Amino acid sequence: MAPEGPAVQGTLDDLGTPLIGVTFVVVDLETTGGSARDDAITEIGAVKVRGGEVLGEFGTLVDPGMAIPPFITVLTGITQQMVVAAPRIEQVLPAFLEFARGAVLVAHNAPFDIGFLKAACAAQERPWPAPAVVDTADLARRLLTRDEVPNCKLSTLARFFRTATEPCHRALADAKATVDVLHGLFERAGAFGVESLEELTSFSRAPTPEQRRKRHLADAVPAAPGVYIFEDARGEPLYVGKSGRLRTRVRSYFTASETRRGVREMIGIAERVRTIVCASALEAEVRELRLIAAHKPRYNRRSRHPERAVWLKLTSEAFPRLSIVREVRDDESVYLGPFGSTRLAEEARAAVHDAVPLRQCTQRLTLRVISEGRAATCVLGELGRCGAPCEGRQSPEEYAEHAAHARTILTGDVRPVVAAARARIDRLSEQLRYEEAAAHRDRLAAFVRGAARCQRLSSLAGIAQLVAARPAFDGGWELHVVRHGRLAAAGTVPPHAHPMPYVDALVATAETVRPGPGAAPRASAEEMECVLRWLDSPGVRLVEVDGTWSCPAHGAESVRRWIDDAYRDTDSRMVERAGRPMR
């Protein structure tokens, strides 16, 4: 055996490439839009730096070969006249690649800029050199807290680091501002021991000290399906989630795979993880929704406010009208929804108004008010959009026919609304008025989707009890009891066991649920949609259905596919007429 050689002290090269010796090219692009496939570059600005010293600058306008949209001109100040004499990207790209050769590329929101550069190389059949890339926006999310900056926009970071150049949506100026931001972030990263390029590129994937320190919170979490709740020192929920395997999911929050800024911040506050083991993934999903709605944890962004859903209501009065409300009452009114926003409800209401001449005023209209001449009038009567009952031109009996027509539409037959909207869309398209056609298409889509949702939910809500089963992975069965759309019980049947005793026991212990008004009387719309998705999954078998589970023959589901096709067709015609790619 040969004798061992003398010990050799490691060199600085073994520690990586020191940042002070790395050449960075900070680049910024201005473009005609946000799609690297359909839009083009209008300006390139770049600054080459090493060790804090500027080595060179690169800046040029680029003729994009297409029209610059007006809103881009307003944003950047780059007009069509400015790029008429500018070189094309075929001339600019080789010069830029030579300027950046051997350097690390830096950009703010790097996927945008790098995506355009890659697309330009591909269009010229030029190989992309694949340099190392640093994204200052992503780096800022790792290094700065929400208390320091409200967001990681370049303008915000420029103010925070007091850059010498103010970003103004011009390529070279923004690149110069990004240089100062980069150096400011280097100083921050130095506090974490980041001194080399390798440490910088891996820093974004490293767990924070808080993540490493609090890994023990996952030690007692069971390996079962259920819900997990991160709580602070006072026991208040910070974040609620679900998983088919709780231990694996909770442990992931303390590893490098968790890079969400808000979640990492939450980990720093959390003091314990509480879990609720569930019989099935559906029960876990439903419990998650209920807990989020009840506690509204600050780090949950979705499903926190189901009460904000809005409904379209056909009022019960002498002269009914369509009103947007936030509550479903047990009255004689007809409701459509829920809609995710007031805007969608307004568009759906406009679609119904296009088919039925209901009054659109908000006044309380009674026979006494009309007879005394105290009713306010509007121009819709003169335009034929309303029968003007406020002026006595339409009797309660005549108006009741329109109200009955609207009630039929809201409760199941959407054909009149579809026919009216389709006629308008076709007429406007023939007149090349595509923007107006798209507006009517959007109205119809809001109505159809809201009506389809309402009809699905109403059908499930009308069933007093539904018991269903699905094969489990272990050979047994998952069981669920649904009453008036609410998940009332969940359980399992062991492999090779007779299921009916388990079904009877689950039904006997299930939550009592009373019927109620509206499409979602005893559960949120999201919960009911979770149940419907599960019922529609492969292998589900209906054990018991106490009621009729169906949707109207001429309901909204029958035209959903036509709506999707209309979106594609209308957009395509608009794009073809405009002579530019769709954005």
PANUVO-267103 format. One record per residue (C-alpha): x negated, y negated, z negated. Coordinates in pm, 1 decimal. Layout:
BEGIN
((X; Y; Z))
...
! end
This chain:
BEGIN
((0.0; 0.0; 0.0))
((-138.2; -338.6; 94.4))
((-199.7; -576.7; -188.8))
((47.2; -853.6; -242.1))
((-58.0; -1190.7; -100.6))
((-88.8; -1499.3; -309.7))
((229.9; -1677.5; -418.0))
((315.2; -1969.2; -192.3))
((503.4; -2274.4; -311.3))
((819.4; -2347.4; -110.4))
((814.5; -2646.8; 118.8))
((1071.5; -2920.4; 156.1))
((1188.5; -2746.7; 472.2))
((1312.2; -2458.5; 256.4))
((1549.1; -2701.6; 86.1))
((1711.9; -2806.0; 412.2))
((1684.4; -3113.5; 630.5))
((1669.9; -3426.1; 412.2))
((1937.8; -3677.3; 505.6))
((1680.2; -3953.5; 523.9))
((1516.6; -3777.9; 819.9))
((1831.1; -3690.3; 1013.3))
((1925.7; -3889.3; 1321.5))
((2296.0; -3967.1; 1331.2))
((2493.7; -4104.1; 1624.0))
((2810.5; -4267.4; 1493.7))
((3066.3; -4275.7; 1776.5))
((3409.6; -4427.2; 1822.9))
((3643.6; -4408.6; 2122.3))
((3938.5; -4611.0; 2243.7))
((4185.9; -4422.1; 2461.1))
((4515.7; -4459.6; 2645.0))
((4692.0; -4231.8; 2395.5))
((4656.9; -3948.5; 2148.4))
((4634.5; -3644.1; 2376.5))
((4289.7; -3535.9; 2489.2))
((4454.8; -3334.3; 2765.5))
((4684.1; -3602.6; 2908.5))
((4516.9; -3932.9; 2813.3))
((4178.9; -4086.2; 2897.7))
((3894.2; -4281.2; 2737.5))
((3893.9; -4660.6; 2781.6))
((3587.4; -4747.6; 2570.5))
((3290.6; -4577.1; 2404.5))
((3090.0; -4731.6; 2123.3))
((2804.3; -4560.2; 1939.9))
((2526.1; -4651.7; 1696.8))
((2214.1; -4437.1; 1642.1))
((2075.4; -4451.5; 1286.2))
((1809.1; -4271.7; 1081.8))
((1706.5; -4339.5; 726.5))
((1936.5; -4641.1; 708.0))
((1774.2; -4804.2; 1011.8))
((1959.9; -4875.7; 1336.7))
((1768.2; -4720.2; 1628.7))
((1998.0; -4817.4; 1911.8))
((2349.7; -4900.9; 2026.6))
((2564.3; -4777.2; 2312.4))
((2878.3; -4955.6; 2425.3))
((3080.4; -4971.2; 2744.5))
((3433.2; -5001.7; 2874.5))
((3554.2; -4707.8; 3082.5))
((3799.6; -4708.6; 3370.7))
((4055.6; -4447.6; 3256.6))
((4197.0; -4395.1; 3604.3))
((4550.3; -4449.3; 3474.4))
((4769.5; -4729.4; 3342.9))
((4698.3; -4850.6; 2990.0))
((5028.1; -4850.4; 2795.3))
((5133.8; -5192.3; 2660.7))
((5128.3; -5079.0; 2298.3))
((4764.9; -4965.9; 2343.3))
((4677.4; -5307.6; 2482.6))
((4843.8; -5471.8; 2181.6))
((4651.2; -5242.7; 1946.1))
((4304.8; -5266.5; 2102.4))
((4312.2; -5579.2; 2313.3))
((4188.8; -5378.0; 2613.8))
((4384.2; -5477.8; 2923.8))
((4406.9; -5324.3; 3268.6))
((4209.0; -5614.8; 3412.9))
((3922.1; -5550.4; 3170.4))
((3863.0; -5195.4; 3294.5))
((3907.9; -5256.7; 3668.6))
((3534.4; -5308.9; 3723.0))
((3424.7; -5066.3; 3447.1))
((3250.8; -4736.9; 3533.1))
((3446.1; -4412.0; 3535.1))
((3388.1; -4148.8; 3268.5))
((3195.7; -3940.3; 3524.0))
((2925.6; -4208.6; 3517.8))
((2942.0; -4289.8; 3144.3))
((2944.8; -3940.5; 2992.9))
((2594.2; -3830.6; 3106.7))
((2445.7; -4151.6; 2966.3))
((2620.5; -4106.7; 2634.1))
((2516.7; -3742.1; 2602.1))
((2157.9; -3843.3; 2666.5))
((2187.2; -4118.3; 2402.3))
((2321.7; -3866.2; 2148.7))
((2092.7; -3575.4; 2243.1))
((1944.0; -3402.1; 1938.6))
((2143.9; -3610.7; 1691.1))
((2426.2; -3527.0; 1450.3))
((2753.1; -3681.5; 1568.5))
((2955.0; -3881.3; 1317.2))
((3310.6; -4008.0; 1369.6))
((3604.3; -4119.1; 1160.6))
((3874.7; -3856.1; 1215.9))
((3620.2; -3663.8; 1419.6))
((3861.4; -3410.2; 1578.0))
((4016.4; -3696.0; 1778.0))
((3691.9; -3837.5; 1921.5))
((3519.4; -3503.0; 1966.5))
((3832.0; -3364.6; 2133.6))
((3822.7; -3636.2; 2399.1))
((3449.6; -3588.7; 2457.0))
((3492.7; -3213.1; 2494.3))
((3781.6; -3265.1; 2736.9))
((3567.2; -3503.4; 2944.3))
((3287.4; -3246.1; 2959.7))
((3532.0; -2975.0; 3060.6))
((3678.7; -3194.9; 3336.2))
((3327.1; -3240.7; 3479.1))
((3241.3; -2872.7; 3429.6))
((2962.2; -2988.4; 3202.8))
((2870.7; -2771.4; 2900.7))
((2945.7; -2925.0; 2562.6))
((2615.9; -2948.7; 2367.2))
((2791.9; -2848.3; 2042.0))
((2604.7; -3077.4; 1800.6))
((2665.0; -3078.2; 1427.1))
((2955.5; -3308.6; 1340.3))
((3028.3; -3509.6; 1026.1))
((3379.1; -3649.9; 973.4))
((3369.5; -3957.6; 749.5))
((3745.6; -3939.7; 690.1))
((3720.6; -3581.8; 564.2))
((3411.1; -3666.8; 358.2))
((3590.9; -3961.8; 199.2))
((3877.6; -3736.7; 93.7))
((3628.1; -3520.2; -96.5))
((3432.2; -3803.0; -257.3))
((3684.7; -4077.2; -337.4))
((3979.8; -4062.4; -572.0))
((4329.4; -4192.9; -514.4))
((4270.2; -4456.5; -781.4))
((3985.3; -4599.0; -571.2))
((4147.6; -4597.5; -227.6))
((4516.7; -4542.0; -144.4))
((4422.7; -4370.3; 182.4))
((4119.5; -4286.9; 395.1))
((4185.5; -4508.8; 694.4))
((3876.0; -4675.7; 836.2))
((4008.0; -5023.3; 752.3))
((4068.9; -4919.5; 389.9))
((3722.5; -4766.2; 351.7))
((3562.7; -5069.5; 518.1))
((3716.8; -5296.1; 256.2))
((3617.0; -5059.3; -22.8))
((3252.3; -5038.5; 88.8))
((3243.3; -5404.4; 201.3))
((3108.1; -5326.2; 545.6))
((2925.1; -5596.7; 738.3))
((3151.6; -5538.6; 1041.1))
((3529.0; -5537.1; 1014.6))
((3698.9; -5261.2; 1220.1))
((3927.5; -5403.9; 1487.9))
((4017.0; -5109.1; 1716.5))
((3724.5; -5185.2; 1948.3))
((3481.7; -4898.9; 1987.5))
((3143.9; -5056.3; 1904.5))
((3278.0; -5266.2; 1616.3))
((3449.4; -4963.0; 1464.9))
((3132.7; -4755.2; 1510.2))
((2927.8; -5021.3; 1326.0))
((3182.6; -5024.0; 1042.0))
((3168.9; -4643.5; 1027.4))
((2789.5; -4661.3; 987.1))
((2829.2; -4865.9; 668.3))
((3102.6; -4631.8; 546.7))
((2874.3; -4333.8; 612.8))
((2594.0; -4484.9; 407.6))
((2836.0; -4563.6; 125.7))
((2954.8; -4203.1; 126.4))
((2592.8; -4081.9; 122.1))
((2542.4; -4271.3; -203.3))
((2850.8; -4105.6; -349.1))
((2742.3; -3762.1; -230.5))
((2401.4; -3814.3; -391.0))
((2570.6; -3817.9; -730.3))
((2680.1; -3459.2; -657.9))
((2326.1; -3352.6; -570.7))
((2380.4; -3367.3; -194.9))
((2046.0; -3459.3; -39.5))
((2024.2; -3251.9; 279.6))
((2226.8; -3212.3; 594.5))
((2306.7; -2853.9; 505.0))
((2437.9; -2957.6; 164.1))
((2643.4; -3234.8; 324.5))
((2813.8; -3007.2; 577.3))
((2888.0; -2743.3; 312.1))
((2997.6; -2993.0; 48.8))
((3351.1; -3017.0; 182.7))
((3387.4; -2641.6; 132.3))
((3249.1; -2630.2; -220.9))
((3481.7; -2596.9; -521.0))
((3487.3; -2900.0; -744.6))
((3347.6; -2876.0; -1099.5))
((3705.9; -2883.5; -1226.3))
((3796.0; -2589.0; -1005.2))
((3501.7; -2388.5; -1133.0))
((3568.1; -2484.3; -1495.7))
((3934.0; -2384.3; -1487.8))
((3909.7; -2050.0; -1313.0))
((4007.7; -1882.1; -1640.9))
((4364.3; -2011.2; -1594.9))
((4417.2; -1734.9; -1337.3))
((4289.4; -1452.0; -1559.4))
((4625.7; -1354.4; -1709.0))
((4831.1; -1395.3; -1391.1))
((4997.2; -1065.2; -1288.1))
((4958.6; -905.5; -944.9))
((5330.8; -918.1; -862.3))
((5568.5; -1131.4; -656.3))
((5702.0; -1439.3; -826.4))
((5669.0; -1808.8; -900.0))
((5373.1; -1990.4; -1055.6))
((5388.3; -2326.0; -1232.3))
((5085.8; -2543.4; -1304.1))
((5151.2; -2741.5; -1623.2))
((4969.0; -3026.7; -1794.4))
((4878.1; -3048.8; -2162.9))
((5235.9; -3151.0; -2254.0))
((5387.4; -2857.7; -2066.5))
((5528.7; -3068.9; -1784.1))
((5525.4; -2898.9; -1440.3))
((5268.9; -3043.2; -1200.7))
((5316.3; -2803.3; -910.7))
((5546.6; -2509.5; -837.8))
((5470.2; -2241.9; -580.6))
((5561.1; -1886.3; -486.8))
((5369.9; -1582.5; -370.5))
((5412.5; -1215.7; -296.9))
((5099.8; -1154.7; -504.8))
((5066.7; -1410.5; -783.0))
((4714.6; -1331.0; -900.0))
((4557.0; -1361.8; -556.1))
((4741.0; -1685.0; -478.8))
((4665.5; -1857.6; -808.4))
((4298.0; -1758.8; -792.3))
((4270.3; -1921.2; -450.7))
((4329.9; -2261.7; -610.9))
((3995.0; -2229.7; -788.6))
((3789.1; -2132.2; -484.3))
((3640.6; -2305.0; -181.8))
((3943.4; -2215.5; 30.9))
((4150.0; -2483.5; -145.5))
((4052.9; -2815.3; 10.4))
((4371.6; -3022.7; -23.2))
((4286.3; -3344.8; -199.9))
((4609.4; -3363.5; -398.0))
((4583.3; -3004.5; -517.7))
((4223.6; -3051.7; -628.7))
((4336.2; -3356.6; -822.2))
((4616.1; -3150.1; -977.7))
((4368.2; -2882.6; -1087.6))
((4183.7; -3147.2; -1286.8))
((4501.7; -3224.4; -1483.6))
((4639.0; -2871.4; -1523.0))
((4590.5; -2694.5; -1855.0))
((4787.8; -2375.3; -1802.6))
((4959.9; -2164.8; -1537.5))
((5299.4; -2019.5; -1622.6))
((5436.8; -1738.8; -1405.2))
((5780.8; -1589.5; -1349.0))
((5771.2; -1238.1; -1205.7))
((6050.0; -1176.8; -952.3))
((6204.7; -863.4; -809.9))
((6156.7; -973.2; -449.5))
((6007.3; -1238.6; -228.0))
((6355.1; -1385.3; -170.6))
((6411.8; -1430.1; -543.0))
((6071.6; -1599.5; -570.9))
((6153.3; -1835.5; -284.3))
((6489.1; -1928.0; -437.1))
((6346.9; -1976.9; -786.3))
((6076.6; -2199.3; -642.2))
((6337.3; -2423.1; -476.6))
((6545.8; -2444.0; -793.1))
((6247.4; -2527.8; -1013.9))
((6122.1; -2796.3; -775.2))
((6468.0; -2954.1; -756.9))
((6509.0; -2940.7; -1135.4))
((6164.1; -3068.8; -1242.7))
((6051.3; -3263.8; -932.5))
((5678.5; -3193.6; -993.2))
((5464.1; -3482.6; -876.4))
((5237.8; -3266.6; -657.6))
((5520.8; -3093.5; -468.3))
((5603.6; -3289.0; -155.6))
((5887.4; -3080.7; -15.8))
((6229.2; -2980.7; -153.7))
((6210.4; -3226.8; -444.0))
((6531.0; -3413.3; -367.7))
((6807.9; -3189.6; -226.9))
((7056.1; -3440.1; -369.1))
((6947.7; -3690.3; -103.9))
((7115.6; -3492.0; 172.9))
((7393.9; -3680.4; 349.8))
((7727.1; -3566.8; 491.5))
((7961.0; -3685.8; 761.9))
((8311.9; -3717.0; 617.5))
((8645.4; -3750.0; 796.6))
((8831.8; -3946.4; 534.3))
((9182.5; -3859.0; 414.6))
((9385.0; -4178.3; 460.1))
((9653.5; -4317.2; 687.5))
((9397.8; -4394.6; 957.8))
((9099.2; -4160.5; 896.3))
((8746.9; -4260.2; 995.6))
((8402.5; -4102.1; 990.3))
((8202.3; -4204.7; 685.0))
((7849.0; -4112.9; 576.0))
((7845.4; -3998.8; 212.1))
((7607.5; -3831.4; -32.4))
((7862.4; -3626.9; -221.7))
((8115.5; -3360.1; -123.9))
((8435.8; -3395.7; -324.0))
((8721.9; -3154.0; -370.3))
((8967.7; -3356.5; -165.0))
((9150.3; -3312.1; 163.5))
((8867.2; -3458.0; 368.0))
((8661.7; -3265.2; 622.0))
((8282.2; -3268.7; 582.4))
((8001.9; -3196.1; 828.8))
((7643.7; -3141.7; 716.1))
((7426.4; -3162.1; 525.3))
((7195.9; -3382.6; 731.9))
((6835.1; -3440.8; 635.8))
((6858.0; -3818.8; 679.5))
((7106.0; -4100.3; 726.2))
((6967.8; -4158.4; 1076.7))
((7062.2; -3807.4; 1188.0))
((7409.1; -3844.5; 1037.4))
((7455.3; -4174.9; 1222.0))
((7352.5; -4016.9; 1551.3))
((7593.8; -3726.3; 1495.9))
((7873.1; -3972.4; 1414.5))
((7798.9; -4167.1; 1733.2))
((7829.9; -3843.2; 1933.5))
((8175.5; -3779.0; 1787.4))
((8280.3; -4139.8; 1852.6))
((8181.6; -4092.4; 2217.3))
((8435.3; -3808.3; 2240.3))
((8714.8; -3929.5; 2010.4))
((8834.4; -4294.6; 1984.7))
((8840.9; -4310.9; 1605.6))
((8822.7; -4649.8; 1441.2))
((8470.4; -4747.8; 1339.5))
((8548.4; -5026.8; 1094.5))
((8495.5; -4964.4; 724.2))
((8800.3; -5150.4; 590.8))
((9070.8; -4975.4; 389.5))
((9345.1; -4968.6; 650.9))
((9702.9; -4914.5; 531.2))
((10043.9; -4977.4; 684.0))
((10100.8; -5263.2; 440.5))
((9772.7; -5432.9; 532.7))
((9860.9; -5404.1; 902.5))
((10219.0; -5530.3; 860.0))
((10098.8; -5832.6; 662.0))
((9836.9; -5913.6; 927.7))
((9548.4; -5890.7; 683.8))
((9351.9; -5631.7; 882.9))
((9025.6; -5741.2; 1041.5))
((8992.0; -5682.0; 1414.5))
((8689.8; -5605.2; 1631.1))
((8590.7; -5591.4; 1996.6))
((8600.7; -5209.7; 2022.5))
((8973.2; -5220.7; 2086.2))
((8921.9; -5444.5; 2386.9))
((8652.9; -5209.2; 2519.3))
((8881.6; -4907.2; 2494.9))
((8665.1; -4743.6; 2228.2))
((8943.2; -4766.7; 1968.7))
((9325.3; -4769.5; 1978.3))
((9324.8; -5081.0; 1757.9))
((9562.3; -4959.6; 1485.0))
((9452.3; -5266.0; 1288.8))
((9652.5; -5479.3; 1533.6))
((9952.5; -5246.6; 1533.3))
((9884.8; -5127.0; 1887.9))
((9867.3; -4768.3; 1771.4))
((10115.4; -4599.2; 1539.6))
((10010.8; -4366.3; 1257.3))
((10149.1; -4072.3; 1458.2))
((9949.8; -4164.6; 1767.6))
((9633.3; -4214.4; 1564.1))
((9694.2; -3883.7; 1383.7))
((9644.4; -3703.2; 1715.4))
((9291.0; -3844.2; 1738.9))
((9223.7; -3756.6; 1376.0))
((9344.6; -3400.1; 1434.1))
((9117.5; -3378.3; 1739.0))
((8820.7; -3493.0; 1529.7))
((8912.6; -3245.1; 1255.7))
((8911.5; -2962.5; 1509.6))
((8567.4; -3069.8; 1630.4))
((8421.0; -3087.5; 1281.1))
((8563.1; -2752.3; 1176.4))
((8454.2; -2543.2; 1471.5))
((8518.0; -2644.2; 1832.6))
((8231.0; -2863.4; 1953.3))
((8320.9; -2845.2; 2323.4))
((8478.5; -3193.9; 2347.9))
((8165.1; -3361.2; 2207.0))
((7935.9; -3155.5; 2429.9))
((8144.9; -3230.7; 2739.7))
((8155.7; -3605.3; 2672.0))
((7781.7; -3624.9; 2601.6))
((7689.8; -3408.0; 2897.3))
((7893.1; -3624.1; 3135.0))
((7717.6; -3937.2; 3010.3))
((7372.3; -3777.7; 3027.5))
((7428.9; -3657.0; 3384.4))
((7564.1; -3995.7; 3498.4))
((7277.5; -4190.1; 3341.3))
((7019.9; -3949.1; 3483.1))
((7162.8; -3992.9; 3833.1))
((7126.0; -4369.3; 3785.2))
((6761.1; -4317.7; 3677.6))
((6844.7; -4460.2; 3332.7))
((6645.8; -4190.7; 3156.3))
((6585.6; -4373.6; 2828.7))
((6960.1; -4417.5; 2778.0))
((7017.0; -4054.2; 2874.8))
((6761.6; -3948.4; 2615.2))
((6943.8; -4156.3; 2351.2))
((7269.4; -3971.1; 2421.4))
((7079.6; -3643.1; 2423.6))
((6943.9; -3725.3; 2076.1))
((7294.8; -3803.1; 1952.0))
((7424.7; -3473.9; 2082.4))
((7129.5; -3282.1; 1939.8))
((7184.0; -3433.4; 1594.0))
((7551.3; -3340.6; 1605.7))
((7499.0; -2986.8; 1738.3))
((7223.8; -2904.5; 1491.0))
((7417.3; -3050.6; 1199.3))
((7733.4; -2867.9; 1303.9))
((7548.1; -2538.7; 1352.8))
((7394.6; -2570.1; 1008.5))
((7729.8; -2653.7; 853.1))
((7904.5; -2361.1; 1020.6))
((7637.9; -2110.8; 913.1))
((7642.7; -2233.6; 556.3))
((8023.4; -2257.0; 539.0))
((8058.5; -1898.8; 656.3))
((7824.4; -1773.5; 383.9))
((7980.4; -1999.7; 118.8))
((8323.2; -1852.5; 194.0))
((8217.9; -1501.0; 94.3))
((8307.9; -1429.1; -267.6))
((8047.9; -1153.8; -294.3))
((7790.8; -1007.8; -58.9))
((7559.8; -723.3; -157.9))
((7271.4; -637.6; 76.1))
((6966.2; -411.8; 66.2))
((6637.7; -394.3; 253.0))
((6373.3; -118.6; 248.3))
((6080.1; -201.1; 21.4))
((5716.3; -123.7; 98.8))
((5698.6; 145.0; -171.5))
((5986.9; 345.1; -25.8))
((6256.5; 196.7; -248.9))
((6502.2; -82.5; -181.6))
((6533.0; -453.0; -248.6))
((6883.3; -547.0; -364.6))
((7047.8; -890.2; -368.2))
((7388.4; -1013.1; -475.1))
((7504.6; -1337.7; -312.3))
((7817.6; -1517.6; -430.6))
((7951.6; -1818.1; -242.0))
((7609.4; -1868.7; -87.5))
((7419.1; -1860.6; -417.6))
((7172.2; -1584.4; -500.5))
((7339.0; -1439.4; -810.5))
((7110.1; -1140.5; -876.6))
((6804.9; -959.7; -742.7))
((6673.5; -613.9; -821.5))
((6503.4; -304.4; -686.3))
((6578.3; 63.1; -642.2))
((6289.2; 307.3; -710.4))
((6183.3; 547.0; -432.8))
((6399.8; 857.0; -391.2))
((6663.7; 728.7; -637.3))
((7031.6; 710.0; -551.7))
((7099.7; 340.1; -489.3))
((7463.8; 305.1; -595.4))
((7410.4; 314.7; -974.5))
((7154.6; 37.5; -934.4))
((7393.9; -157.8; -711.6))
((7673.7; -125.8; -968.2))
((7445.5; -236.3; -1251.6))
((7315.9; -535.2; -1055.8))
((7666.7; -647.8; -961.3))
((7783.2; -614.9; -1323.9))
((7500.7; -838.9; -1450.8))
((7501.2; -1091.0; -1165.1))
((7565.8; -1458.6; -1227.8))
((7929.5; -1567.5; -1212.3))
((7976.4; -1817.5; -928.0))
((8299.5; -2005.8; -864.4))
((8400.6; -2134.5; -520.0))
((8367.3; -2503.5; -441.4))
((8414.1; -2759.9; -166.8))
((8186.9; -2812.0; 130.8))
((7935.2; -2598.0; 313.9))
((7695.1; -2572.0; 18.0))
((7916.9; -2575.4; -291.6))
((7710.5; -2379.1; -542.1))
((7355.3; -2379.4; -402.1))
((7134.5; -2615.2; -207.6))
((7134.7; -2589.7; 169.2))
((6768.6; -2481.7; 157.5))
((6850.1; -2193.7; -79.2))
((7136.2; -2076.9; 140.8))
((6913.0; -2091.2; 448.1))
((6655.4; -1876.4; 266.4))
((6929.9; -1621.2; 199.9))
((7043.7; -1632.7; 562.6))
((6687.8; -1579.2; 689.5))
((6652.9; -1278.2; 461.5))
((6987.1; -1136.9; 576.0))
((6870.9; -1176.2; 935.3))
((6539.7; -996.8; 873.5))
((6478.2; -644.0; 1012.5))
((6610.1; -352.9; 808.5))
((6871.0; -537.8; 601.5))
((7187.9; -339.2; 537.3))
((7516.1; -481.4; 409.5))
((7643.0; -282.2; 112.0))
((7949.3; -492.7; 37.0))
((8111.4; -801.1; 189.2))
((8408.1; -953.6; 8.4))
((8535.9; -1194.5; 271.6))
((8489.9; -1275.6; 640.7))
((8141.1; -1352.6; 762.4))
((8158.8; -1513.3; 1106.1))
((8098.8; -1833.1; 1301.8))
((8349.3; -2009.0; 1533.9))
((8362.6; -1876.6; 1889.8))
((8322.5; -2227.8; 2028.9))
((8094.9; -2346.4; 1750.6))
((7765.1; -2527.1; 1770.3))
((7551.6; -2213.8; 1788.2))
((7690.5; -2147.0; 2136.3))
((7520.5; -2459.8; 2275.8))
((7195.6; -2467.3; 2077.8))
((6997.7; -2322.3; 2368.6))
((7146.8; -2575.6; 2609.5))
((7034.7; -2854.7; 2375.4))
((6678.1; -2724.2; 2375.3))
((6681.5; -2701.2; 2755.4))
((6823.5; -3053.7; 2778.1))
((6532.2; -3183.6; 2574.1))
((6281.7; -3025.4; 2809.1))
((6462.7; -3127.5; 3127.4))
((6528.0; -3489.5; 3026.9))
((6170.3; -3541.4; 2910.4))
((6036.8; -3389.5; 3231.6))
((6247.3; -3622.5; 3447.4))
((6141.9; -3923.5; 3242.7))
((5777.3; -3827.4; 3279.3))
((5805.3; -3765.8; 3651.1))
((5974.0; -4101.5; 3707.1))
((5726.3; -4290.0; 3488.5))
((5436.2; -4139.2; 3680.8))
((5235.8; -4065.1; 3366.4))
((5191.1; -3763.8; 3136.5))
((5431.3; -3710.5; 2850.5))
((5323.0; -3817.3; 2504.1))
! end
